[in-house]
Amino acid sequence: MIETIKRCVCDACGAQGPEALESESPERLAEREGWAVDRAGGEDYCPACAAKRKTSASA
């Protein structure tokens, strides 16, 4: 049997999120770990980059 592993990748720094097997949602797993995920196919950010973007947007 072959299993596919998926993960979110940060669009700012390239960090990789948690591994998700075929039956799991990589977006859901990443969100649980603090990632900012755009499920509509936009940009995804790791917790560090999401925090940087949040502080720069409010400045």
C-alpha positions as CSV (number, residue, x, y, z in Angstrom):
1,M,0.0,0.0,0.0
2,I,1.2,3.5,-0.8
3,E,0.3,6.4,1.5
4,T,0.5,10.0,0.5
5,I,1.8,12.5,3.1
6,K,0.8,16.1,2.8
7,R,1.8,19.2,4.8
8,C,1.4,23.0,4.7
9,V,4.4,25.0,3.7
10,C,4.8,28.6,4.9
11,D,4.6,31.0,2.0
12,A,7.0,33.5,3.8
13,C,9.9,31.3,5.1
14,G,9.3,27.8,3.7
15,A,8.8,26.1,7.1
16,Q,6.9,22.8,6.9
17,G,3.9,22.0,9.0
18,P,2.9,18.7,10.5
19,E,2.6,15.6,8.3
20,A,-0.9,14.6,7.4
21,L,-1.7,11.2,6.0
22,E,-4.3,10.7,3.2
23,S,-7.2,10.6,5.6
24,E,-6.1,13.8,7.5
25,S,-6.4,17.4,6.6
26,P,-3.0,19.2,6.5
27,E,-4.8,22.5,7.0
28,R,-6.6,21.3,10.1
29,L,-3.4,19.9,11.6
30,A,-1.5,23.1,10.9
31,E,-4.2,25.3,12.4
32,R,-4.0,23.2,15.6
33,E,-0.3,24.2,15.8
34,G,-1.0,27.9,15.4
35,W,-0.6,28.3,11.6
36,A,-2.6,30.9,9.7
37,V,-4.2,28.9,6.9
38,D,-6.2,30.2,4.0
39,R,-8.4,27.3,2.9
40,A,-9.4,29.1,-0.3
41,G,-6.0,28.5,-1.8
42,G,-4.3,31.7,-0.6
43,E,-1.2,32.0,1.5
44,D,-0.3,29.9,4.5
45,Y,1.9,31.2,7.3
46,C,3.7,29.4,10.1
47,P,3.1,30.7,13.7
48,A,6.2,32.9,13.6
49,C,5.5,34.5,10.3
50,A,1.8,34.9,11.1
51,A,2.7,36.8,14.3
52,K,5.1,39.0,12.3
53,R,2.4,39.8,9.7
54,K,-0.2,40.5,12.4
55,T,2.1,43.0,14.2
56,S,3.2,44.7,10.9
57,A,-0.5,45.0,9.8
58,S,-1.5,46.7,13.1
59,A,1.4,49.1,13.1
